[in-house]
Amino acid sequence: MKTGIIQMRCTDSVEENKRRLAERIGEAAEKGAELIVLQELHNSLYFCQVESTDNFDLAETVPGPSTEFYGALAKRHCIVLVVSLFERRAAGLYHNTAVVLEKDGSVAGIYRKMHIPDDPAYYEKFYFTPGDLGFRPIQTSVGRLGVQVCWDQWYPEGARLMALQGADVLIYPTAIGYESSDTKEEQERQREAWTTVQRGHAVANGLPVITVNRTGHEPDPSGQTRGIQFWGCSFVAGPQGEMLFRAPQDEEVVAVIDIDLKRSEQVRRWWPFLRDRRIDEFMALSKRFVDD
């Protein structure tokens, strides 16, 4: 499966971001991409650096204007396209939602972000209600896509549940970067931990992982911090965690990577982790914490 990833800087203009993404989607399609994955909340700047009710004006319904726009691109280029939107489900009810668009432009399925962070400069709990659709792969013409979003990528349970339901690949649209006061050494530790945990999902489940992050600096509108430097480093890993592609930290990238989906079958024969799981002893995983 030829997979396109688009790592991009965002501007404060939604229309400009959509125009630039349309160009890059066309570029990846010309290179032969069958599946193209975009980064998290790509239509705008990462607005969660501040808590402002005005930012809810960025939200839209699904289906809605963006699914129409990106659906037309998917149909024009005959691709499966994974987009990331600020969903307005109802007045006062909003989600961070990934939408998978089929080659005919239709909505193949959606995933609502399950784990919602609330950290300095990542005030997502102010905006997003946790997802209620569970961890369910989305069936498409290129395979069953186990789509999650950003903060979900730190949790092995979501990846496992996607694998147990037949996902062919794990996909994570992402917006993550450095806190400006951290040392260079701490920044590197955070970035490498982020990469390592997702490669671990690939190994533990015998599945490829596709992660697409933002790049560039985005200022804090409140002026209370020095903003976020998104660390890029979008990557594709194979089912043994092997790096098939890794983007640089601070450059925009349009890349197409060959992913051999058949390889997962062989890897799972060598390493039959699903066979040997002690599911009879895992009930405690449903608890918040296991007290003595």
Secondary structure, DSSP 8 states (H G I E B T S, - for coil): -EEEEEE----S-HHHHHHHHHHHHHHHHHTT-SEEE--TTTTS--GGGS--GGGGGG-B-SSSHHHHHHHHHHHHHT-EEEEEEEEEEETTEEEEEEEEE-TTS-EEEEEE-----EETTEEGGGT-----S-S--EEETTEEEEE--GGGGG-HHHHHHHHHTT-SEEEEE---EEETTS-HHHHHHHHHHHHHHHHHHHHHHT--EEEE--EEEE--TTSSS--EEEE---EEE-TTS-EEEE--SSS-EEEEEE--TTHHHHHHHHS-HHHH--GGG-GGGGSS----
